[in-house]
Amino acid sequence: MNKSITAAELLEELIQRVESNDVKDSVHKIKIMTAIDIIRERIR
């Protein structure tokens, strides 16, 4: 699969996963939340 997405699209996808609790466990959720913070900082 060769799918290119923008940082904003990735950010939205990650936020949706956290909001819908579509994560493996609490550690996975924290990793995704950390990624969200980093992406937000980089695209501002």
C-alpha positions as CSV (number, residue, x, y, z in Angstrom):
1,M,0.0,0.0,0.0
2,N,1.5,3.3,-1.1
3,K,-0.7,5.9,0.5
4,S,0.5,9.5,1.1
5,I,-1.3,11.7,3.6
6,T,-0.5,15.1,5.0
7,A,0.5,15.8,8.5
8,A,-2.9,17.3,9.2
9,E,-4.7,14.2,7.9
10,L,-2.5,12.0,10.0
11,L,-3.2,14.2,13.0
12,E,-7.0,13.9,12.5
13,E,-6.7,10.1,12.1
14,L,-4.7,9.8,15.4
15,I,-7.1,12.0,17.2
16,Q,-10.1,9.9,16.0
17,R,-8.3,6.7,17.2
18,V,-7.8,8.2,20.7
19,E,-11.4,9.6,20.9
20,S,-12.9,6.3,19.8
21,N,-10.5,4.4,22.1
22,D,-9.3,2.4,19.1
23,V,-6.0,1.4,20.8
24,K,-4.3,-1.8,22.0
25,D,-3.8,-0.7,25.6
26,S,-3.0,2.3,27.8
27,V,0.7,2.4,26.7
28,H,-0.4,2.4,23.0
29,K,-2.8,5.3,23.8
30,I,0.0,7.3,25.5
31,K,2.2,6.8,22.5
32,I,-0.5,8.0,20.1
33,M,-1.1,11.0,22.3
34,T,2.6,11.8,22.3
35,A,2.6,11.6,18.5
36,I,-0.3,14.0,18.4
37,D,1.5,16.5,20.5
38,I,4.7,16.3,18.4
39,I,2.7,16.6,15.1
40,R,0.8,19.6,16.5
41,E,4.1,21.3,17.4
42,R,5.7,20.7,14.0
43,I,2.7,21.9,11.9
44,R,2.2,25.2,13.7
